[in-house]
């Protein structure tokens, strides 16, 4: 347990990265609030029922006699510093919170060190995409993709690619996008007749509107959907963003239309959210590569949680199948 000298900070099979302050179970550390519910105790006093998490695991916690004025207001996905005492309750470790506060700049800690994150930094993956686009020969595609990357850079750098399923981690959007771009490059080597720059452009922009679809805190983890995300969704919104960019830039209308179609159709089937099925080669390839990368992530993420020789729980997103872990492979991608 990195940063912890006490064996036993244990909950649901995983450890928390807390530091022990004495031999009586008093610990301190940084964590993200995974779940926060305000409840009433039998004595009529309010308390917070919490689940705290970091990269190493999670733990149940209670803040008794909660007072919003003195303790502050807390919500899901807040990054906090906490101190409390570990004790056993119903066979699990539980933290009785004694001190709690939001993390400040003075703490000099990086939230990416405490939440599940992509293997590469947001800046590195963003620069990979920009350098790929800068080498395009098609000026219209270069202008549209660069414009949308630059205008959404702040969120792109840390946003997840999903609320609950594949790449629902900090910088997951860039990880998913960069992975598909690398897959596009490989596809184009096998099939040289594919319009490489169009395919890569569609790959970079296919989930661009997730920057407005999800409600995301600085942790880089989505807490839900925005109003726009619920009412419009990232496929339609993404096509709208491309159309608006092309109009501002004065680029070729057909290329804008092709990109819009790729975004609208990348879920493949209407049952899976596609506004229309893919109707040209690059759109079909993007749809297949998007599905492939999502499924690789979901399978590898699931098997990482079980021991060799065991099956995962059923994954409803993959036809309710269980997956068998036969080796020690880990979820590590090579995208830069």
C-alpha positions as CSV (number, residue, x, y, z in Angstrom):
1,X,0.0,0.0,0.0
2,X,1.8,3.1,-1.2
3,X,1.8,5.8,1.4
4,X,0.3,3.6,4.1
5,X,2.2,1.7,6.8
6,X,-0.8,-0.1,8.4
7,X,-2.0,-3.3,6.9
8,X,-5.7,-3.6,6.9
9,X,-7.1,-0.4,5.3
10,X,-9.3,-2.8,3.4
11,X,-12.8,-2.6,1.9
12,X,-14.5,-4.8,-0.7
13,X,-11.2,-6.5,-1.7
14,X,-9.2,-3.3,-2.3
15,X,-7.0,-1.0,-0.3
16,X,-7.0,2.8,0.2
17,X,-4.0,4.9,0.0
18,X,-4.2,6.5,3.4
19,X,-1.4,7.3,5.9
20,X,-1.6,6.0,9.4
21,X,-1.2,8.7,12.1
22,X,-1.2,6.5,15.2
23,X,-1.7,2.9,16.3
24,X,-5.4,3.3,17.1
25,X,-6.6,3.4,13.5
26,X,-6.3,7.1,13.0
27,X,-5.6,7.8,9.3
28,X,-5.4,10.7,6.9
29,X,-5.4,11.1,3.2
30,X,-6.9,12.4,0.0
31,X,-9.9,10.8,-1.7
32,X,-12.7,11.4,-4.1
33,X,-16.3,11.2,-2.9
34,X,-17.8,8.4,-4.9
35,X,-21.1,8.6,-3.1
36,X,-22.6,11.1,-0.7
37,X,-26.0,10.8,1.0
38,X,-27.3,13.0,3.8
39,X,-29.3,10.9,6.3
40,X,-30.9,11.2,9.7
41,X,-29.7,9.1,12.7
42,X,-32.1,7.7,15.3
43,X,-31.3,10.6,17.6
44,X,-32.5,13.0,15.0
45,X,-29.1,14.3,14.1
46,X,-28.0,14.5,10.4
47,X,-25.0,12.5,9.2
48,X,-23.3,11.9,5.9
49,X,-23.1,8.3,4.5
50,X,-20.1,8.3,2.2
51,X,-18.1,6.0,-0.1
52,X,-14.6,7.4,-0.6
53,X,-12.3,6.2,-3.4
54,X,-8.8,6.6,-4.8
55,X,-6.8,4.7,-7.4
56,X,-6.2,1.9,-4.9
57,X,-9.8,1.2,-3.9
58,X,-12.7,2.5,-1.8
59,X,-14.0,2.6,1.7
60,X,-17.3,3.3,3.4
61,X,-17.3,6.3,5.7
62,X,-19.6,8.1,8.1
63,X,-19.6,11.8,9.2
64,X,-21.7,11.9,12.3
65,X,-23.5,15.0,13.7
66,X,-23.2,16.6,10.3
67,X,-23.7,20.4,10.2
68,X,-23.4,22.0,6.8
69,X,-22.3,25.4,8.3
70,X,-19.4,24.0,10.2
71,X,-18.4,21.0,8.0
72,X,-19.2,22.4,4.6
73,X,-21.3,21.1,1.7
74,X,-20.2,17.8,0.0
75,X,-21.3,16.1,-3.2
76,X,-20.4,13.2,-5.4
77,X,-17.1,13.5,-7.2
78,X,-15.6,16.2,-4.9
79,X,-11.9,15.9,-4.2
80,X,-11.3,16.0,-0.4
81,X,-8.8,15.7,2.4
82,X,-10.1,13.6,5.2
83,X,-9.0,12.4,8.6
84,X,-10.7,9.7,10.7
85,X,-10.5,6.4,12.5
86,X,-10.8,3.0,10.9
87,X,-12.9,0.4,12.6
88,X,-14.7,-2.8,11.6
89,X,-18.4,-2.8,10.7
90,X,-20.2,-5.8,9.3
91,X,-16.9,-7.3,8.3
92,X,-15.7,-4.3,6.4
93,X,-13.4,-1.4,7.3
94,X,-15.3,1.8,7.9
95,X,-13.9,5.3,8.4
96,X,-15.4,7.5,11.1
97,X,-14.7,11.0,9.8
98,X,-13.3,13.5,12.2
99,X,-12.1,16.1,9.8
100,X,-13.0,16.8,6.2
101,X,-12.5,19.6,3.7
102,X,-12.2,20.2,0.0
103,X,-8.7,20.0,-1.5
104,X,-7.0,23.4,-2.0
105,X,-4.1,24.5,-4.2
106,X,-2.0,24.6,-1.0
107,X,-2.3,20.9,-0.7
108,X,-0.1,20.6,-3.8
109,X,-1.7,17.3,-4.9
110,X,-2.9,16.3,-8.4
111,X,-6.4,14.8,-8.7
112,X,-5.1,12.5,-11.5
113,X,-3.1,10.7,-8.8
114,X,-6.3,9.8,-6.9
115,X,-8.8,8.8,-9.6
116,X,-8.6,6.1,-12.3
117,X,-6.9,7.8,-15.2
118,X,-5.6,7.1,-18.7
119,X,-2.1,5.8,-19.0
120,X,-1.0,9.0,-20.7
121,X,-1.5,12.6,-19.8
122,X,-4.2,14.7,-21.5
123,X,-1.6,17.1,-22.9
124,X,0.4,14.3,-24.5
125,X,-2.6,12.7,-26.1
126,X,-4.0,16.0,-27.3
127,X,-0.6,16.9,-28.8
128,X,-0.6,13.6,-30.6
129,X,-4.0,14.4,-32.2
130,X,-2.9,17.9,-33.2
131,X,0.3,16.7,-34.7
132,X,-1.6,14.1,-36.7
133,X,-4.0,16.7,-38.1
134,X,-1.3,19.2,-38.8
135,X,0.2,16.7,-41.3
136,X,-3.0,16.5,-43.3
137,X,-2.9,17.5,-47.0
138,X,-6.7,18.1,-47.1
139,X,-6.9,21.7,-45.8
140,X,-10.7,21.6,-45.3
141,X,-10.4,18.6,-43.0
142,X,-7.4,20.1,-41.2
143,X,-9.3,23.4,-40.6
144,X,-12.5,21.7,-39.2
145,X,-10.7,19.2,-36.9
146,X,-8.2,21.7,-35.6
147,X,-10.9,24.3,-35.0
148,X,-13.0,21.9,-32.9
149,X,-10.1,20.5,-31.0
150,X,-8.8,24.0,-30.1
151,X,-12.2,25.3,-29.1
152,X,-12.9,22.4,-26.8
153,X,-9.4,21.8,-25.6
154,X,-10.0,22.7,-21.9
155,X,-12.6,19.9,-21.5
156,X,-11.0,17.5,-23.9
157,X,-7.8,17.4,-21.8
158,X,-9.5,15.6,-18.8
159,X,-13.0,14.5,-19.8
160,X,-14.1,10.8,-19.7
161,X,-15.5,9.0,-22.7
162,X,-18.5,7.6,-20.9
163,X,-20.7,8.0,-17.8
164,X,-20.5,4.4,-16.7
165,X,-19.1,2.0,-19.4
166,X,-16.0,2.1,-21.5
167,X,-13.3,4.7,-20.8
168,X,-15.3,6.2,-17.9
169,X,-12.0,7.5,-16.4
170,X,-10.1,10.8,-16.3
171,X,-8.8,11.5,-19.8
172,X,-10.8,8.6,-21.1
173,X,-12.1,10.6,-24.0
174,X,-8.6,11.3,-25.3
175,X,-7.6,7.7,-24.6
176,X,-10.5,6.3,-26.6
177,X,-10.1,8.8,-29.4
178,X,-6.3,8.3,-29.7
179,X,-6.7,4.5,-29.7
180,X,-9.1,4.6,-32.6
181,X,-6.8,7.0,-34.5
182,X,-4.0,4.4,-34.1
183,X,-6.4,1.7,-35.3
184,X,-7.3,3.9,-38.3
185,X,-3.7,4.1,-39.2
186,X,-3.3,0.3,-39.1
187,X,-6.5,-0.2,-41.2
188,X,-5.2,2.2,-43.9
189,X,-2.0,0.2,-44.3
190,X,-4.0,-2.9,-45.0
191,X,-6.6,-1.1,-47.2
192,X,-4.7,1.7,-48.9
193,X,-7.9,2.8,-50.9
194,X,-9.5,4.1,-47.7
195,X,-9.6,7.9,-47.4
196,X,-7.1,8.0,-44.5
197,X,-7.6,11.7,-43.6
198,X,-11.4,11.5,-43.7
199,X,-11.4,8.3,-41.5
200,X,-9.0,9.9,-39.0
201,X,-11.0,13.1,-38.9
202,X,-14.2,11.2,-38.2
203,X,-12.4,9.3,-35.4
204,X,-11.2,12.5,-33.8
205,X,-14.6,14.2,-33.9
206,X,-16.9,11.2,-33.4
207,X,-17.2,11.9,-29.6
208,X,-16.3,15.6,-29.6
209,X,-19.7,16.6,-28.2
210,X,-19.2,14.5,-25.1
211,X,-17.7,17.7,-23.8
212,X,-21.2,19.1,-23.6
213,X,-23.1,15.8,-23.0
214,X,-21.6,15.0,-19.6
215,X,-21.6,16.8,-16.3
216,X,-18.0,16.5,-15.2
217,X,-16.1,17.9,-12.2
218,X,-12.3,18.6,-12.1
219,X,-11.9,14.9,-11.1
220,X,-12.5,14.0,-14.7
221,X,-15.3,11.6,-13.8
222,X,-18.9,12.1,-15.1
223,X,-21.6,12.5,-12.4
224,X,-24.4,12.5,-15.0
225,X,-25.7,14.1,-18.1
226,X,-26.3,17.8,-18.8
227,X,-29.7,19.1,-20.0
228,X,-28.2,19.3,-23.5
229,X,-26.8,15.8,-23.2
230,X,-30.2,14.4,-22.3
231,X,-32.2,16.3,-24.9
232,X,-29.9,16.1,-27.8
233,X,-27.0,13.7,-27.2
234,X,-23.4,13.7,-28.4
235,X,-24.2,12.3,-31.9
236,X,-26.6,15.0,-33.0
237,X,-24.7,17.7,-31.1
238,X,-21.4,16.6,-32.7
239,X,-22.9,16.9,-36.2
240,X,-24.2,20.4,-35.2
241,X,-20.8,21.4,-34.0
242,X,-19.2,20.3,-37.3
243,X,-21.8,22.1,-39.4
244,X,-21.2,25.3,-37.4
245,X,-17.4,25.0,-37.7
246,X,-17.6,24.5,-41.4
247,X,-19.8,27.5,-41.8
248,X,-17.5,29.7,-39.7
249,X,-14.4,28.5,-41.7
250,X,-16.1,28.5,-45.1
251,X,-14.9,24.9,-45.9
252,X,-16.2,22.5,-48.5
253,X,-19.9,21.6,-47.8
254,X,-19.6,18.0,-48.9
255,X,-16.7,17.3,-46.6
256,X,-18.7,18.8,-43.7
257,X,-21.6,16.6,-44.6
258,X,-19.4,13.5,-44.7
259,X,-18.0,14.2,-41.2
260,X,-21.5,14.9,-39.9
261,X,-22.7,11.6,-41.3
262,X,-19.8,9.7,-39.6
263,X,-20.7,11.2,-36.3
264,X,-24.4,10.6,-36.7
265,X,-23.9,7.0,-37.7
266,X,-20.9,5.8,-35.6
267,X,-23.2,3.8,-33.2
268,X,-24.0,1.6,-36.2
269,X,-27.7,0.8,-35.5
270,X,-30.7,2.9,-34.5
271,X,-31.2,0.5,-31.6
272,X,-27.8,1.7,-30.3
273,X,-28.5,5.4,-30.7
274,X,-27.3,5.9,-34.3
275,X,-29.4,8.6,-36.1
276,X,-28.7,6.7,-39.4
277,X,-26.7,3.7,-40.4
278,X,-23.2,4.2,-42.0
279,X,-23.6,4.8,-45.7
280,X,-20.0,5.0,-47.0
281,X,-16.9,3.0,-46.3
282,X,-15.1,5.3,-43.8
283,X,-18.3,5.7,-41.8
284,X,-18.7,1.9,-41.6
285,X,-15.0,1.5,-40.6
286,X,-15.3,4.2,-37.9
287,X,-18.4,2.5,-36.5
288,X,-16.7,-0.9,-36.3
289,X,-13.5,0.6,-34.8
290,X,-15.4,2.5,-32.2
291,X,-17.2,-0.7,-31.1
292,X,-14.0,-2.7,-31.1
293,X,-12.1,-0.2,-28.9
294,X,-15.1,0.0,-26.5
295,X,-15.4,-3.7,-26.2
296,X,-11.6,-4.3,-25.7
297,X,-11.7,-1.8,-22.9
298,X,-14.8,-3.2,-21.2
299,X,-13.5,-6.8,-21.4
300,X,-10.0,-6.0,-20.1
301,X,-11.3,-3.7,-17.4
302,X,-13.7,-6.5,-16.2
303,X,-11.1,-9.3,-16.2
304,X,-8.6,-7.1,-14.3
305,X,-11.0,-7.3,-11.3
306,X,-10.8,-11.1,-11.0
307,X,-8.1,-13.7,-10.4
308,X,-6.5,-15.9,-13.1
309,X,-8.8,-18.9,-13.7
310,X,-12.0,-17.0,-12.8
311,X,-14.9,-15.5,-14.7
312,X,-16.1,-11.9,-14.5
313,X,-19.6,-11.0,-13.5
314,X,-22.0,-10.8,-16.4
315,X,-21.5,-7.7,-18.5
316,X,-24.9,-6.5,-19.7
317,X,-23.2,-4.2,-22.4
318,X,-21.7,-7.3,-24.0
319,X,-24.8,-9.5,-24.3
320,X,-24.8,-10.4,-20.6
321,X,-21.7,-12.6,-21.1
322,X,-19.1,-13.6,-18.5
323,X,-15.5,-13.5,-19.5
324,X,-12.7,-15.9,-18.5
325,X,-9.3,-14.6,-17.3
326,X,-6.7,-17.1,-18.5
327,X,-3.6,-15.0,-18.3
328,X,-2.1,-12.0,-16.6
329,X,-2.6,-9.4,-19.4
330,X,-3.4,-5.9,-18.2
331,X,-5.3,-3.0,-19.7
332,X,-2.3,-1.2,-21.2
333,X,-2.6,0.6,-24.5
334,X,0.2,1.8,-26.8
335,X,-1.1,5.0,-28.4
336,X,1.8,7.4,-28.4
